[in-house]
């Protein structure tokens, strides 16, 4: 029988609740700020602001593939009008 420690459960719950909007996991607090701005811009279809803020987030986390994918998504939206 495996009984999970309640503190472990709390840690798991905290990690789930810390996921930013858009589902992108970020290590840098600066990247989080820029991604939050980008996410709001994407929701309002302000693709230029979304692009700018994703580029700024990527400066703080250049190895983050999820951020790169979001930027590609925004660039595709900009191309399609």
N, C-alpha and C positions, 0 to 999 in steps of 0.2 A: 504494500500500500504506500503510495507516494502522497504525502501531505505537503502542499505548498505553503511556505511561510507567508503570513499575511503582509509582511513588509515587501516581499517580492511581488505580490499581487498589486500593492500600491504603486510600486515602481513601474510595473507594466501599464497600469492605468494612466499614470502620469505621462509616460511616453506616448500613449495613444492620444492623450489630450493635447500634447505639445505639437502635434502635426499641424503644419501651417495650412492655410487655405490652398487649394490646388494640389495637395498631396506631395509636395516636394520637400524632402528632408534636407535641412541646412545646418551646418555646423557653426558658421559665422553669424554673429548677431547683426553685423552690417549687411550681410547678404539677405538675412531675414527681412530687414527693413525694406530693402530695395525690392525683394520679391513680393512683399505685401503690397507695395505700391503698384508693381507690375500686375499683380492679380486684380486689383481694383480697376486698373486701366483696361485690362482685358475684359472684365465684366461690362464695362461701359463702352467697349469697342474702340477705345482710344489706342490704336495700335502703335502710333509713334511713341507715346509715353510708355507703353508696355515694353517696346523694344529698348528704349533708353534705360529703363529700370532693370530689365533683365541683363543688359550689358554691364551695368554697374554691379549687379549681384554676381555676375561671372568674374568680375575683376577680383572679388573677394573669395570666390570658390571656383577657380578656373578648371578644376578636375571634376566638377559636378555634371554628370551626364544628363540628369533630369532637368537642370537649368538649360543646358544646351538644347535639349528637345523642346522645351517651352519656347525658347528663342526661335527655333526653326518653325514652330507652329505659328508664332506671331508673324514671322517673315512671309510664310505662305499666305496668311490672311491678308497681309499688306499687298501682296502680288495679285491676289484674286479680287481685290477691291473692296 
